[in-house]
Amino acid sequence: MNGFWRERAVLITGASSGIGRALALELGRHGARVGLFARRAEALEAVAAAITAAGGAALVLPGDVTELAHLTSAVARMDTEWGGVDVLVANAGVARPRDPFDPEAVAALMAVNFQGAVNAVGAVLPVMQRRGRGHLVAISSLASVRGFPQGPAYSASKAALSTYFEALRVRLRPYGIAVTTVHPGFVDTEMTQGAGRLPFMVTAERAAVIIRRGMERGKSTVNFPWPAVLAMGLVRRLPDGLFDRLVGRVPPRQD
């Protein structure tokens, strides 16, 4: 895959930390031109500096994924600077509301995790359709496989995201636009800090390498790490009664 990313313009939402930051650095090192989108401008500047130091190119694009106009403006700037967007990585996400029974808190989570990705697609799609090519990538989660009571809204948001991008994959194939949905297990990021020991944890840097390779191979889904994938495959098939008893033993996070 030498040269695969050379001169490709990649827009990453949620690029200031976690998987987004690690993936931005990984792709930048491999020659991609990376548009860094997130709310924290200062953190984005640090990511851009690291990419530049590694010989890559980056644009700092501060904004909020819940605001379509912010994403449209970011895409317009990438179009002006680099001639378009070749790849979108819809990565921005939040972990959970403190109260999963608070409608406003759940709506706020859905606005980032699901609608934020929809907004990003809406912003880049006209550019990709005009060029007749592109690649949409969604960072979902293995938590999408069932409704986990430890994070009802989070599981629901990721299930919605996975379903939406699965449909887009079929819908957009005739237009030369590929779609990849990524389902990580636990990744060592700000989201998982304070959660105690989590099974099959991988580093954000390792996650970035796995995601990059999956994108290069044009995979429709990228699921990792494999022990968690196997475990979630079993969980998906559990009868409701057994699922309820097993997951009911795990207390929700108090954060």
C-alpha positions in Angstrom: 0.0 0.0 0.0 3.0 2.3 -0.4 1.7 5.7 -1.7 -2.0 4.8 -1.1 -2.6 7.9 1.0 -0.3 10.3 -0.9 -2.2 13.5 -1.5 -5.6 12.1 -0.4 -7.7 14.6 1.4 -9.3 13.1 4.6 -11.7 14.9 6.8 -11.8 13.5 10.4 -14.4 14.7 12.9 -13.6 14.4 16.5 -9.9 14.7 15.6 -8.8 16.4 18.8 -8.4 13.2 20.9 -8.9 9.5 21.1 -9.3 7.4 17.9 -9.7 10.5 15.8 -6.4 12.0 16.9 -4.5 8.7 16.5 -6.0 8.1 13.1 -5.2 11.7 12.0 -1.5 11.1 13.0 -1.5 7.7 11.3 -2.8 8.9 8.0 -0.7 12.0 8.1 2.4 10.0 8.5 1.4 8.0 5.4 1.0 11.0 3.2 -2.6 12.0 3.6 -3.7 15.6 3.8 -5.8 15.7 6.9 -8.7 18.1 7.8 -9.0 18.2 11.6 -12.5 18.9 12.8 -13.5 19.2 16.4 -14.6 21.8 18.9 -11.3 22.2 20.7 -9.2 24.5 18.4 -6.1 24.4 20.7 -6.1 20.6 20.8 -6.4 20.5 17.0 -3.5 22.9 16.6 -1.4 20.4 18.6 -2.5 17.5 16.3 -1.7 19.6 13.2 1.8 20.4 14.6 2.5 16.7 15.1 1.4 15.8 11.6 3.5 18.6 10.1 6.5 17.5 12.1 6.1 14.0 10.6 6.1 15.5 7.1 2.4 15.5 6.6 -0.2 18.3 5.9 -3.1 19.3 8.0 -5.8 21.9 8.2 -7.3 23.0 11.5 -11.1 23.2 11.2 -12.7 24.1 14.5 -16.4 23.4 14.6 -19.3 21.4 16.1 -20.7 18.4 14.3 -24.2 19.2 15.5 -24.0 22.4 13.3 -24.3 21.5 9.6 -23.1 24.9 8.7 -19.8 24.3 10.5 -19.2 21.1 8.5 -20.2 22.7 5.2 -17.7 25.5 5.9 -15.0 23.0 6.7 -15.6 21.0 3.5 -15.6 24.3 1.4 -12.2 25.1 2.9 -10.8 21.7 2.0 -12.3 22.0 -1.5 -10.5 25.4 -1.9 -7.2 24.2 -0.4 -7.0 20.6 -1.7 -9.7 20.3 -4.4 -12.2 18.3 -2.4 -12.6 15.6 0.2 -11.6 12.0 -0.8 -12.4 10.4 2.6 -14.7 11.3 5.5 -14.1 9.7 8.8 -17.2 10.4 11.0 -15.6 9.8 14.3 -17.0 12.4 16.7 -18.8 10.9 19.7 -19.6 11.1 23.3 -19.9 8.2 25.8 -23.1 8.5 27.7 -25.4 10.9 29.5 -25.3 10.9 33.2 -29.0 10.1 33.3 -30.2 7.8 30.5 -33.8 8.6 31.4 -33.3 12.4 30.8 -34.8 13.0 27.3 -32.6 16.2 26.8 -29.4 14.3 27.7 -30.3 11.5 25.3 -31.1 13.9 22.6 -27.8 15.7 23.1 -25.9 12.4 22.8 -27.8 11.4 19.6 -27.1 14.8 18.2 -23.4 14.1 18.3 -23.1 10.4 17.8 -25.7 10.0 15.1 -26.9 13.3 13.7 -23.3 14.6 13.7 -22.3 11.8 11.3 -25.4 12.5 9.2 -24.4 16.1 9.0 -20.9 15.2 8.0 -22.1 13.0 5.2 -24.5 15.7 4.0 -21.6 18.2 3.9 -19.2 16.0 1.9 -21.6 14.1 -0.4 -22.2 16.8 -3.0 -18.4 17.1 -3.4 -17.9 13.4 -3.7 -20.9 13.0 -6.1 -19.5 15.8 -8.3 -16.2 14.0 -8.5 -17.7 10.5 -8.9 -15.6 9.0 -6.1 -15.2 9.0 -2.4 -15.1 7.0 0.8 -17.3 7.4 3.8 -16.1 5.8 7.1 -18.2 5.7 10.3 -16.6 4.9 13.7 -19.4 2.9 15.4 -18.9 0.4 18.2 -19.3 -3.3 19.1 -21.8 -1.9 21.7 -24.2 -1.5 18.8 -24.9 -5.3 18.7 -27.5 -5.2 21.5 -29.1 -2.8 24.0 -26.7 -2.7 26.9 -28.3 -1.3 30.1 -25.0 0.2 31.1 -25.3 2.7 28.3 -28.8 2.5 26.6 -28.5 5.8 24.7 -24.9 5.0 23.6 -25.8 1.5 22.3 -28.8 3.0 20.5 -26.8 5.8 18.9 -24.2 3.3 17.6 -26.8 0.9 16.3 -28.5 3.8 14.4 -25.1 4.8 13.0 -24.2 1.3 11.9 -27.6 0.7 10.2 -27.5 4.1 8.5 -24.0 3.5 7.0 -24.9 0.0 6.0 -27.8 1.4 4.0 -25.6 4.1 2.5 -23.1 1.4 1.4 -25.7 -0.1 -0.9 -27.3 3.2 -1.9 -24.0 4.9 -2.9 -22.1 2.1 -4.6 -23.4 3.0 -8.1 -22.0 6.5 -7.6 -18.5 5.3 -7.0 -18.6 6.1 -3.2 -17.4 3.3 -0.9 -18.6 3.0 2.7 -16.9 1.4 5.7 -18.3 0.9 9.2 -15.9 0.4 12.0 -16.9 -1.5 15.2 -14.2 -1.2 17.8 -14.3 -2.8 21.2 -12.8 -1.0 24.2 -10.1 1.5 23.2 -7.9 3.4 25.7 -9.2 6.9 25.2 -10.7 9.7 27.3 -14.0 8.0 27.0 -12.9 4.9 28.8 -10.8 6.5 31.5 -12.2 6.0 35.0 -14.1 2.9 33.9 -11.8 0.4 35.7 -10.4 -2.7 34.0 -12.1 -3.3 30.7 -11.7 -6.5 28.7 -9.6 -6.7 25.5 -8.6 -3.1 25.6 -6.4 -1.8 22.7 -4.5 1.5 22.4 -5.8 4.3 20.2 -2.6 3.9 18.2 -3.3 0.2 17.5 -6.9 1.0 16.7 -5.7 3.6 14.1 -3.4 1.1 12.4 -6.3 -1.5 12.1 -8.7 1.1 10.8 -6.2 2.4 8.2 -5.5 -1.1 6.9 -9.2 -1.8 6.7 -9.8 1.4 4.7 -6.9 0.6 2.4 -8.4 -2.8 1.6 -11.8 -1.3 1.0 -13.5 -3.4 3.6 -17.2 -2.8 4.3 -16.8 -3.4 8.0 -13.8 -3.4 10.3 -14.4 -5.1 13.7 -11.7 -5.5 16.4 -10.2 -6.8 18.6 -11.0 -10.3 17.6 -11.6 -11.7 21.1 -14.2 -9.0 21.7 -15.7 -9.6 18.2 -16.2 -13.3 19.1 -17.6 -12.4 22.5 -20.1 -10.0 21.0 -21.1 -12.5 18.3 -22.1 -14.8 21.1 -23.9 -12.1 23.0 -25.9 -11.2 19.9 -27.2 -14.8 19.7 -28.1 -15.1 23.4 -31.8 -15.7 24.2 -33.3 -12.6 25.8 -33.7 -14.2 29.2 -30.1 -15.2 29.4 -28.9 -11.9 28.0 -30.9 -10.0 30.6 -29.5 -12.1 33.5 -25.9 -11.8 32.3 -25.7 -8.1 31.5 -27.9 -7.2 34.5 -25.1 -8.3 36.8 -22.8 -5.5 35.5 -23.5 -2.1 37.3 -23.7 1.0 35.2 -20.8 3.5 35.5 -21.4 6.3 38.0 -19.8 9.3 36.2 
